Amino acid sequence: MEQAPSVADLKSASPAFARYTANTVFDGLWKRPQFSPRDRSIVTLSVMISRGQTADMPFYFGLALDNGVKPAEISEMIAHLAFYSGWGNATAASSVATRIFDERGIGPDQIPDADVTLLPLNESSEQQRARMVEENFGEVAPGVVQYTTDALFRDLWLRPGLAPRDRSLVTVSALVANGQVAQIPYHLNRAMDNGLTKEEASEALTQLAFYAGWPNVFSAMPMFKDVFAKRAV
């Protein structure tokens, strides 16, 4: 079983980093009550998958499983993030996940099939989204517009292996991690419509500060602030 780098190993390179890892992160951040360990694992894995950070993936995949993230949910996160952070990052994550699943005896019966019965589609909401995208970008990249409708919102987002609230949390986390602030308002609103609370969204930023970096979080916070304010009206 993969283990996290020992504090002694980290200390040999950077004593300060070792102290922050042990005290600030694992004895502090991960124990904050505002977010469940499961949600912290979802946010953290979203960062690592979306940025191709394979060195730490084995430990954090294992931690996610220990924290209650189901193998099916990890499988769906990889598929989801292929669209939101690129195929190469999902390929890299798949290789690591396969090894961890094998080590833990997680078989195909615990992983969703490629073709599944989809969740019901909110037709009115989807028609509004599709119309807006078509009007804005239909002449710019019709292929992107078509795949956005057919592959993402009429397929990927309706797969039942990851709850809509968690799928939104994965998406928002990846957007923050990769500095894609322009996309945050739509997806944060969607996340909150799907059941993510303001308090949970706020704590997701705290988790992201450590795993995606302070600059990315400070760039995202004005977007979060604006969404929170408009929803409070």
C-alpha positions in Angstrom: 0.0 0.0 0.0 1.3 3.4 -0.9 2.2 5.7 2.0 2.6 9.4 2.2 6.2 10.6 2.3 7.4 10.5 5.8 8.0 13.7 7.7 11.6 12.6 8.1 11.9 12.4 4.3 10.4 15.8 3.8 12.5 17.3 6.6 15.7 16.3 4.8 14.7 18.6 1.9 12.8 21.3 3.7 12.2 21.2 7.5 9.7 24.1 7.2 7.7 22.1 4.6 7.7 19.0 6.8 6.3 21.1 9.7 3.6 22.7 7.6 2.7 19.2 6.2 2.4 17.6 9.6 1.0 20.4 11.7 -0.8 22.8 9.4 -2.2 20.4 6.8 -2.8 17.0 8.3 -3.3 18.0 12.0 -5.1 21.2 11.0 -6.7 21.6 7.6 -7.9 18.0 7.3 -9.5 18.1 10.7 -11.6 21.2 10.3 -15.2 20.4 10.9 -16.6 22.7 8.2 -16.1 20.0 5.6 -16.3 16.2 5.8 -13.1 14.2 5.1 -14.9 12.7 2.1 -15.5 16.2 0.6 -11.9 17.2 1.3 -10.7 14.1 -0.6 -13.0 14.9 -3.5 -11.6 18.5 -3.7 -8.0 17.3 -3.3 -8.2 14.6 -5.9 -9.9 17.0 -8.3 -6.8 19.2 -8.1 -4.4 16.4 -8.6 -6.2 14.8 -11.5 -6.8 18.1 -13.2 -3.2 19.0 -12.9 -1.6 15.6 -13.6 0.1 15.4 -10.2 0.7 11.7 -10.3 3.5 11.6 -7.6 1.0 12.2 -4.8 -2.0 10.4 -6.3 -1.4 6.9 -4.9 -1.5 8.2 -1.3 -4.5 10.5 -1.9 -6.5 7.9 -3.9 -6.0 5.6 -0.9 -7.0 8.3 1.5 -10.1 9.1 -0.5 -11.2 5.4 -0.3 -10.6 5.4 3.4 -12.6 8.6 3.7 -15.6 7.1 2.1 -15.2 8.1 -1.6 -16.5 5.0 -3.5 -14.4 3.4 -6.3 -17.3 4.2 -8.6 -17.1 7.9 -7.7 -13.3 8.0 -8.3 -13.9 6.3 -11.7 -16.5 9.0 -12.6 -14.2 11.8 -11.4 -11.6 10.7 -13.9 -14.0 10.5 -16.7 -15.5 13.9 -15.8 -12.1 15.6 -15.5 -11.1 14.3 -18.9 -13.5 16.9 -20.3 -12.6 19.7 -17.8 -8.8 19.3 -17.7 -7.9 17.3 -20.8 -7.5 13.7 -21.9 -3.9 13.4 -20.9 -4.5 14.2 -17.3 -7.3 11.6 -17.1 -5.1 9.0 -18.8 -2.4 9.6 -16.2 -4.9 9.3 -13.3 -6.4 6.2 -14.8 -3.0 4.4 -14.6 -2.6 5.3 -10.9 -6.2 4.4 -10.0 -5.9 1.0 -11.7 -3.0 0.1 -9.6 -4.6 1.3 -6.4 -7.8 -0.6 -7.2 -5.8 -3.7 -7.9 -4.0 -3.4 -4.6 -7.2 -3.1 -2.7 -9.0 -5.9 -4.5 -11.5 -3.5 -6.1 -13.0 -5.3 -9.1 -15.0 -4.4 -12.2 -18.2 -4.9 -10.4 -17.5 -1.8 -8.3 -16.8 0.4 -11.4 -19.6 1.9 -13.5 -20.0 0.6 -17.0 -19.4 2.8 -20.0 -23.1 2.8 -20.8 -25.5 3.4 -18.0 -29.0 4.6 -17.4 -28.8 8.3 -17.2 -30.4 10.6 -14.7 -33.5 12.6 -15.8 -32.7 15.7 -17.9 -34.0 19.1 -16.9 -35.2 20.0 -20.4 -36.1 23.6 -19.8 -32.8 24.4 -18.1 -30.8 22.5 -20.7 -32.6 24.2 -23.6 -31.8 27.6 -22.0 -28.1 26.7 -21.6 -27.8 25.3 -25.1 -29.5 28.3 -26.6 -27.2 30.7 -24.9 -24.1 28.8 -26.0 -25.4 28.5 -29.5 -26.1 32.2 -29.8 -22.7 33.2 -28.4 -20.4 30.6 -30.0 -22.3 28.7 -32.6 -20.4 30.4 -35.4 -17.1 30.4 -33.6 -16.8 26.6 -33.0 -19.9 24.6 -33.9 -18.1 21.4 -33.1 -17.4 22.5 -29.5 -21.0 23.6 -29.2 -22.3 20.3 -30.4 -20.1 18.2 -28.1 -20.9 20.5 -25.2 -24.5 19.6 -25.6 -24.3 15.9 -26.7 -21.3 14.6 -24.7 -21.3 16.8 -21.7 -24.7 18.0 -20.7 -26.8 15.3 -22.2 -24.5 12.5 -21.2 -21.6 13.1 -18.8 -23.5 15.3 -16.4 -26.3 12.8 -16.2 -24.2 9.8 -15.3 -25.4 8.5 -11.9 -22.1 7.3 -10.5 -21.3 10.7 -9.1 -24.1 12.8 -7.5 -24.8 16.1 -9.3 -23.6 18.0 -6.2 -20.3 16.1 -6.1 -19.9 16.4 -9.9 -20.3 20.2 -9.5 -17.8 20.2 -6.6 -15.3 18.4 -8.8 -15.8 20.9 -11.6 -15.4 24.0 -9.5 -12.3 22.6 -7.8 -10.7 21.9 -11.2 -11.5 25.3 -12.5 -10.0 27.0 -9.4 -7.0 24.7 -9.6 -6.3 25.6 -13.2 -7.0 29.3 -12.9 -10.1 29.2 -15.1 -11.9 32.0 -13.3 -14.2 33.0 -16.1 -16.0 29.6 -15.9 -16.5 29.8 -12.1 -19.8 31.8 -11.8 -21.8 29.4 -14.0 -20.5 26.3 -12.4 -20.5 27.6 -8.8 -24.2 28.6 -9.3 -24.9 25.2 -10.7 -23.1 23.6 -7.7 -25.2 25.5 -5.3 -28.4 24.7 -7.3 -27.2 21.0 -6.9 -27.0 21.3 -3.1 -23.6 22.7 -2.3 -24.0 25.2 0.5 -22.3 28.5 0.8 -20.4 27.3 3.9 -19.2 24.2 2.0 -18.2 26.3 -1.0 -16.2 28.6 1.3 -14.4 25.6 2.9 -13.6 24.2 -0.5 -11.7 27.4 -1.1 -9.7 26.8 2.1 -8.8 23.2 1.1 -7.9 24.5 -2.4 -5.6 27.1 -1.0 -3.2 24.4 0.1 -3.6 22.0 -2.8 -4.0 24.5 -5.7 -2.0 27.4 -4.2 -2.9 30.7 -2.7 -2.8 32.7 -5.9 -5.4 30.5 -7.7 -7.7 30.8 -4.7 -7.3 34.6 -4.4 -8.0 34.9 -8.1 -11.2 32.8 -7.6 -12.5 34.5 -4.4 -14.0 37.6 -6.2 -16.0 35.2 -8.3 -17.2 33.3 -5.3 -18.0 36.6 -3.5 -20.1 37.9 -6.4 -22.0 34.6 -6.7 -22.7 34.6 -2.9 -23.9 38.2 -3.0 -26.2 37.7 -6.0 -27.8 34.6 -4.5 -28.4 36.3 -1.2 -30.6 39.0 -2.8 
